[in-house]
Amino acid sequence: MLSVENLTVAFGNNEVVKGISFHLNSGEILGIVGESGSGKSISSLCIMGLLPNSAVVKSGSILFTKDKSSKVDLIKISNEEHRQLRGKDIAMIFQEPHTSLNPSMRCGEQLLEAVELNSGLRGKSAEDRCMDLLAEMQLPDPKKIYSSYPHQLSGGQKQRVMIAFALAGNPKLLIADEPTTALDVTVQKSILALLNDIRNRYQMGIIFISHDLSVIEEVADNVIVMKLGEIVESGKAKEVFNSPSHPYTQALINFRKSLNSPNSSFSTDLAKPKIFSVNNLEVLYGKQNKFFKRLSNRFIAVNKVSFDLLEGETLGLVGESGSGKSTIGRSILRLIKKNSGNILYNGKPIENFTRNEMLNFRREVQLIFQDPYSSLNPRLTVGQALMEPMLYHGLVNKTEEAKQIVLNLLDKVKLPESSFYRYPHEFSGGQRQRIVIARALTLQPKVLICDEIISALDVAIQAQILELLDELKRDFNLTYLFISHDLGVVRHISDRVIVLQHGNIVELGPVNEIFDRPQTDYTKNLIDSVPGLKS
């Protein structure tokens, strides 16, 4: 179906894809794995005819078999010819569904556009096709999804809608670029099963791109491993993962194994002081009636949750989307208003803090967000962004003093001194995550709330960030509340774990007890859904 030969793509003098060759048959799933910058996504954009204008194809061919009697070289056709293929013959699922969906249009309207454009159906027939596609995606209420706006859907639901978009024209080739990266393990498992079912039903060829080796191992028939634009290893997926021959592949597999294994260096002394005590915390969402001061369409995001965060520990918070993980983290910081219960910081309710006490609290408890790029001001250099909090809080009096502290912190998070003068867009995702960690440390915090901070990073970068967090914890006597849907990572870094479901704590205890002897079916299902996780 697809034959890529000697493909080389460059940006100026920089070759980002270097003479790669691979083949894909109908009904086959080919996994492409590698770190950021390995050329995975550029290769797929070349197939789709979506390369940026600054990219040049220096050599090679991409032969695509439209039907038994015709082949087309995707490198040589015009933009208009490529547009005719997109959607109808070749479709793509992108990594971030929320950036691919128009927030001002209902999902049904957008899907209807895709169906009418790629299938030729109109009117009632096109609407029926939309409903059939949404039902095929195993969405619980297709009519409700059809009439919903993207922000009203969960991440997994939006990803299923995007898969429905891709299937609107019954394509022969489907390219899935990191389609499960930010999804919960149970949602990820269902999406992988859905793609496998689609492959079997339509004998569709699928290219599945991911940095998660465990996912590739589970879903792919064949795999190619890329590094710095080159294919360093290829073959049957089971053979490559069971007996990798290239040192780079071996290193990636070892990184994944280390993240899926418990870290024996952690231990929790339950007699340690309580930094936070959360008691019967309840958070409700809904529209407030301005006359009766009551919430309509109430949704209980957090339901009477109680736990302690002990000094010097890492407390993992896991659960599916909508379980209340991030709501708890933001409630602790008073970024979200609670409805009942109390939150004590060092024994005192935070709602009773004076202005100065609240200022100290804001300094001592820092939140690190999931997306470092949107957390950094693109108009400020890294140095300016890191000095700003210190100057605002009066921790230093002179800019030169602040600069020296920042340079020391950049060294601490293993970034070069030159980073001080550069802008956020000049860094990789892993480097930006180090920058926001350094920014949090500028205020000499006692507690870091880490909200999905490594979910979109390559496995090798994940391992480096976790190692860095471990080192910083020891050096600065930090306490972590670590929020994540990645159970392997939580198991690796945490002392204790809280498992949440629908705003309720279903299990709480030492990490080894939770993972080795889970007490609830929900926790067992979460653990069983993680590819490659071993007890």
C-alpha positions in Angstrom: 0.0 0.0 0.0 2.8 2.5 0.9 6.4 2.3 0.0 8.8 5.0 1.3 12.3 4.9 -0.3 15.4 6.9 0.6 13.3 9.9 2.0 15.4 12.9 3.0 13.7 16.1 4.4 15.7 19.2 5.4 15.1 22.6 6.9 17.8 24.7 5.3 21.1 22.8 5.8 19.6 20.7 8.7 18.5 17.3 7.5 15.7 16.1 9.9 14.9 12.9 8.0 17.9 11.2 6.5 17.4 8.6 3.7 14.7 6.5 5.5 12.9 3.6 3.8 9.9 1.5 5.0 6.8 -0.3 3.7 3.3 -0.7 4.9 0.7 -3.4 3.7 -3.1 -3.3 3.9 -4.4 -4.5 7.2 -1.0 -3.8 9.0 -0.1 -1.5 11.8 3.4 -0.1 11.6 4.7 1.5 14.7 7.2 4.4 14.5 9.0 5.1 17.8 11.6 7.6 18.8 12.3 10.7 20.9 11.3 14.3 20.0 13.4 15.4 17.0 13.8 11.9 15.7 11.8 12.7 12.5 8.7 10.7 13.3 6.1 13.4 12.7 7.9 15.1 9.8 7.8 11.8 8.0 4.1 11.5 8.4 3.5 15.2 7.4 5.5 14.4 4.3 3.1 11.6 3.5 0.1 13.9 4.1 1.5 16.7 2.0 1.5 19.0 5.0 5.1 19.9 5.4 5.8 23.5 6.3 7.0 25.8 3.5 10.4 26.0 5.0 10.9 22.2 4.6 12.4 20.7 1.5 12.3 17.1 0.3 15.8 16.6 -0.9 15.5 13.0 -2.2 13.3 9.9 -2.2 9.9 8.7 -3.2 6.6 7.8 -1.4 4.6 5.5 -3.6 0.9 5.1 -2.5 -1.4 2.5 -4.0 -4.8 4.1 -4.5 -6.2 1.0 -6.1 -4.9 -2.1 -7.8 -4.3 -0.3 -11.1 -2.8 3.0 -9.9 0.1 4.1 -7.8 1.0 7.7 -7.1 4.3 9.3 -5.9 3.2 11.6 -3.1 6.4 13.6 -3.5 5.7 14.5 -7.1 2.0 15.4 -7.1 0.7 18.9 -6.8 -0.9 20.5 -3.7 -4.3 20.2 -5.2 -3.8 16.5 -6.0 -2.6 15.9 -2.5 -5.7 17.7 -1.2 -7.9 15.4 -3.2 -6.2 12.4 -1.5 -6.5 13.8 2.1 -9.5 12.5 3.9 -10.7 10.2 1.1 -7.6 8.0 0.8 -5.2 9.1 3.5 -6.3 10.5 6.9 -4.5 11.6 10.0 -5.3 11.7 13.7 -3.4 14.4 15.5 -2.0 14.3 19.0 -4.1 17.1 20.5 -7.8 16.8 19.7 -8.7 20.0 21.4 -6.5 22.0 19.1 -7.9 20.2 16.0 -11.5 20.9 16.9 -13.2 24.3 16.4 -14.3 25.5 19.8 -17.1 27.7 18.4 -18.8 24.8 16.5 -20.7 21.8 17.7 -18.9 18.5 17.1 -21.7 17.3 14.9 -21.4 20.3 12.6 -17.7 19.7 12.2 -18.1 16.0 11.6 -20.9 16.7 9.0 -18.5 19.0 7.1 -16.0 16.2 6.9 -18.6 13.6 5.8 -20.0 15.9 3.1 -16.5 16.8 1.9 -15.0 13.3 1.8 -18.0 11.0 1.1 -20.2 13.0 -1.2 -23.3 12.4 1.0 -25.7 15.2 1.7 -28.7 16.0 4.0 -30.2 13.2 6.0 -27.8 10.6 4.5 -24.8 12.6 5.7 -26.3 13.1 9.2 -27.0 9.4 9.4 -23.4 8.6 8.5 -22.3 10.9 11.3 -24.4 9.1 13.8 -23.1 5.7 12.5 -19.5 6.9 12.9 -20.0 8.2 16.4 -21.7 4.9 17.4 -18.9 3.0 15.8 -16.5 5.0 18.0 -18.3 3.4 21.0 -19.4 6.8 22.3 -22.2 6.3 24.9 -24.7 8.8 23.5 -24.0 9.7 19.8 -26.9 12.3 19.7 -25.5 14.1 22.7 -22.0 14.1 21.4 -23.3 15.4 18.0 -24.9 18.4 19.7 -22.0 19.1 22.1 -19.2 21.6 21.9 -15.6 20.3 22.2 -15.2 21.8 25.7 -18.1 19.7 26.9 -16.3 16.4 26.1 -13.6 14.6 27.9 -10.2 14.0 26.3 -11.0 10.5 25.4 -14.4 11.5 23.8 -12.7 14.2 21.8 -10.1 11.8 20.6 -12.9 9.4 19.4 -14.6 12.2 17.6 -11.3 12.9 15.8 -11.0 9.3 14.8 -14.6 9.5 13.4 -13.4 12.6 11.4 -10.5 10.5 10.0 -12.8 7.7 9.0 -15.4 9.9 7.3 -14.0 9.2 3.8 -13.2 5.5 4.4 -9.5 6.0 3.9 -7.1 3.2 2.9 -4.3 4.7 5.1 -4.6 6.1 8.6 -1.8 7.9 10.3 -2.2 8.2 14.1 0.3 10.7 15.5 0.6 10.2 19.3 -3.2 9.6 19.6 -3.2 8.4 23.2 -0.4 10.4 24.8 -2.5 12.5 27.2 -5.2 10.0 27.8 -6.0 7.9 30.9 -4.8 4.3 30.9 -8.3 2.9 30.6 -9.2 5.3 27.8 -5.9 4.6 26.1 -6.7 0.9 26.2 -10.1 1.4 24.6 -8.7 3.6 21.9 -6.0 1.0 21.0 -8.7 -1.7 20.9 -10.8 0.6 18.7 -8.0 1.2 16.2 -7.2 -2.5 16.1 -10.9 -3.3 15.4 -11.0 -0.7 12.6 -7.8 -2.2 11.1 -9.4 -5.7 11.1 -12.8 -4.6 9.9 -11.6 -2.4 7.0 -8.2 -3.9 6.3 -6.9 -0.4 6.6 -3.1 0.3 6.8 -2.2 2.2 10.0 1.0 4.1 10.9 1.0 4.5 14.6 3.5 7.1 15.9 4.4 7.2 19.6 7.2 7.8 22.0 5.6 5.2 24.4 7.3 1.9 23.7 4.8 -0.1 25.7 1.9 1.2 23.5 3.8 0.5 20.3 4.6 -3.1 21.6 0.9 -3.7 22.3 -0.6 -2.3 19.0 2.0 -2.7 16.2 2.7 -5.7 13.9 6.0 -4.2 12.7 8.1 -1.3 14.2 10.8 1.1 13.1 12.9 2.9 15.7 14.1 6.4 14.7 16.9 8.5 16.1 18.0 11.9 14.8 16.2 11.4 11.5 17.5 7.9 10.8 16.1 4.4 11.2 18.4 2.6 13.6 16.3 -0.6 13.9 13.3 -2.2 12.3 11.5 -5.5 12.2 8.6 -7.5 13.8 7.5 -5.7 16.9 7.8 -8.7 19.2 11.3 -9.4 17.9 12.5 -5.8 18.3 11.2 -5.4 21.8 12.2 -8.9 23.0 15.7 -8.9 21.4 16.7 -5.3 20.5 20.0 -5.2 18.6 20.7 -1.4 18.6 22.0 0.3 21.8 19.5 3.1 21.4 16.6 0.7 21.3 18.0 -1.1 24.3 18.3 2.2 26.2 14.7 3.2 25.4 13.4 -0.2 26.6 15.5 0.1 29.8 14.1 3.6 30.4 10.6 2.3 30.1 11.3 -0.7 32.4 12.7 1.6 35.0 9.7 3.8 35.0 7.3 0.8 35.3 9.2 -0.5 38.3 9.0 0.6 41.9 11.7 2.9 43.3 12.9 1.2 46.4 14.7 4.4 47.6 11.4 5.9 48.7 9.9 5.3 52.1 7.4 7.2 54.2 7.5 7.7 58.0 3.9 8.2 59.0 5.0 10.0 62.1 6.4 12.9 60.1 4.7 16.3 60.5 1.6 17.0 58.4 2.1 19.9 55.9 -1.4 19.7 54.6 -4.5 18.1 56.2 -7.5 17.9 53.9 -10.8 17.1 55.7 -14.1 16.3 54.0 -13.2 18.5 51.0 -16.2 18.9 48.6 -16.1 20.8 45.3 -19.2 21.3 43.2 -19.5 22.6 39.6 -22.6 24.1 38.1 -24.3 27.3 37.3 -25.3 29.5 40.2 -28.9 30.8 40.4 -28.4 34.5 41.2 -31.7 34.7 43.1 -31.5 31.5 45.3 -27.7 31.3 45.4 -27.9 27.6 44.5 -26.1 25.6 41.9 -28.2 24.2 39.0 -27.0 21.1 37.1 -24.8 20.3 40.0 -21.7 18.1 39.4 -19.8 16.8 42.4 -16.1 17.0 41.3 -14.7 16.2 44.7 -16.8 14.3 47.3 -15.9 14.5 51.0 -12.2 13.8 50.4 -9.8 13.5 53.4 -6.0 12.9 53.4 -2.8 14.2 54.8 0.4 15.3 53.0 3.4 14.6 55.1 6.6 16.5 55.2 9.2 15.2 52.8 7.0 12.6 51.1 5.8 12.2 47.5 2.0 11.6 47.5 0.7 10.3 44.2 -2.8 11.2 43.0 -4.1 8.9 40.3 -7.4 8.3 38.5 -9.2 8.8 35.2 -10.2 12.1 33.6 -13.0 13.6 35.8 -11.9 11.8 38.9 -11.1 15.1 40.6 -7.2 14.9 40.6 -6.5 18.4 39.3 -9.5 19.9 41.2 -8.0 18.8 44.5 -4.6 20.3 43.5 -6.2 23.6 42.6 -8.4 23.6 45.7 -5.4 23.2 47.9 -3.9 26.3 46.3 -7.3 28.2 46.6 -7.4 28.5 42.8 -10.8 26.8 42.9 -13.4 27.6 45.6 -14.4 24.7 47.8 -18.0 24.2 48.8 -17.4 22.5 52.2 -14.7 20.9 54.3 -11.4 22.5 55.4 -7.8 22.5 54.2 -5.1 23.1 56.9 -1.6 24.2 56.0 0.8 23.6 58.9 -2.2 23.2 61.2 -4.0 26.4 60.2 -7.1 26.7 57.9 -5.9 28.5 54.8 -9.2 30.4 54.6 -8.2 32.1 57.9 -4.9 33.3 56.6 -4.0 37.0 56.9 -2.8 38.8 53.8 0.8 38.2 54.8 0.2 34.6 55.6 -1.4 34.1 52.2 1.5 35.8 50.5 3.9 33.4 52.3 1.6 30.4 51.4 1.7 31.4 47.7 5.5 31.4 47.9 5.9 28.2 49.8 3.4 26.1 47.7 4.1 26.1 44.0 2.1 24.5 41.1 3.9 23.1 38.0 1.4 22.8 35.1 1.2 20.1 32.5 2.1 22.3 29.5 5.3 24.3 30.2 5.0 26.2 26.9 1.7 27.8 27.8 3.1 28.5 31.4 5.9 30.7 30.1 5.5 34.2 28.7 6.9 33.9 25.1 8.0 37.6 25.2 10.3 37.1 28.2 13.7 35.5 28.2 14.1 32.6 30.6 16.2 34.8 32.8 13.5 37.5 33.0 10.8 34.9 33.7 12.8 33.3 36.5 14.0 36.6 38.1 10.5 38.1 38.1 9.0 36.0 41.0 12.0 36.7 43.3 11.8 40.4 42.7 8.0 40.5 43.2 8.2 38.7 46.5 11.1 40.8 47.7 13.4 37.8 48.2 16.3 39.7 46.6 16.9 43.5 46.3 19.2 43.6 43.3 18.8 42.2 39.8 22.4 41.0 39.8 21.7 38.9 42.9 18.6 37.5 41.3 20.5 36.7 38.2 23.1 34.7 40.1 20.4 32.7 41.9 18.8 31.9 38.5 22.1 30.8 37.0 22.7 28.5 39.9 19.2 27.0 39.5 19.6 26.5 35.8 22.8 24.6 36.6 20.8 22.6 39.2 18.2 21.6 36.6 21.0 20.7 34.2 20.5 23.6 31.7 23.4 25.6 30.3 24.1 29.2 31.4 23.2 30.4 27.9 19.6 29.4 28.6 19.3 32.6 30.7 19.3 34.7 27.5 17.0 32.6 25.3 13.3 32.5 24.8 10.9 29.6 25.5 10.3 28.7 21.9 14.0 27.9 21.5 13.8 24.9 23.9 12.5 21.4 23.6 9.5 20.2 25.7 11.8 18.5 28.2 14.0 21.6 28.5 10.9 23.8 29.0 9.8 21.5 31.8 13.1 22.0 33.5 12.7 25.7 33.2 9.3 25.8 34.9 10.7 23.6 37.7 13.5 26.0 38.1 11.0 28.9 38.2 9.1 27.2 40.9 12.3 26.8 42.9 13.2 30.5 42.7 10.7 31.1 45.6 12.3 28.5 47.8 9.1 26.5 48.1 8.4 23.8 50.6 5.7 22.0 48.5 5.5 21.4 44.7 2.2 20.3 43.2 3.1 18.6 40.0 0.1 18.3 37.7 0.7 15.9 34.8 4.1 17.4 34.2 5.7 14.6 32.2 2.7 13.1 30.3 3.6 14.5 26.9 7.4 13.9 27.2 9.5 11.1 25.7 10.3 8.2 27.9 14.0 9.1 28.2 13.1 12.7 29.1 10.5 11.4 31.6 13.2 9.4 33.3 15.5 12.4 33.4 12.8 14.7 34.9 11.9 12.1 37.6 15.6 11.7 38.4 15.8 15.5 38.7 12.7 15.7 41.0 14.3 13.0 43.2 17.5 14.9 43.4 15.8 18.3 44.1 13.7 16.7 46.8 16.8 15.6 48.7 18.7 18.8 48.1 15.9 21.2 49.0 13.8 19.0 51.4 10.8 19.3 49.2 7.4 17.7 49.5 5.5 16.6 46.4 1.9 16.1 45.5 2.3 14.3 42.2 -0.8 14.2 40.0 -0.8 11.9 37.0 -2.7 9.4 35.0 0.5 7.4 34.3 0.4 4.6 36.9 3.9 3.4 36.0 5.4 6.9 36.7 3.4 7.3 40.0 4.5 3.9 41.1 8.1 4.8 40.4 8.2 8.2 42.2 5.6 8.0 45.0 5.8 6.9 48.7 2.0 6.7 49.1 -0.8 6.7 46.5 -4.4 8.0 46.5 -6.6 6.4 43.9 -9.6 8.6 42.9 -12.8 7.7 41.1 -15.7 10.1 40.4 -14.4 12.5 43.1 -14.1 9.7 45.8 -11.0 8.1 47.3 -11.3 4.4 46.6 -7.8 3.5 47.9 -5.1 5.2 49.9 -1.9 3.6 51.1 1.8 2.8 50.6 2.7 2.6 46.9 3.8 -1.1 47.0 0.6 -2.2 48.8 -1.6 -0.4 46.3 0.1 -1.8 43.2 0.9 -5.3 44.5 -2.3 -5.9 46.5 -5.0 -3.6 45.1 -8.3 -3.9 47.1 -10.8 -2.6 44.6 -11.8 -3.7 41.1 -11.4 -0.1 39.9 -7.7 0.0 41.0 -7.1 -3.5 39.5 -8.6 -2.4 36.2 -6.4 0.7 36.1 -3.3 -1.4 36.8 -4.3 -4.0 34.2 -4.8 -1.3 31.6 -1.2 -0.1 31.7 0.9 -1.8 28.9 4.1 -3.3 30.3 3.4 -2.6 33.9 4.8 -5.3 36.2 4.2 -5.8 39.9 
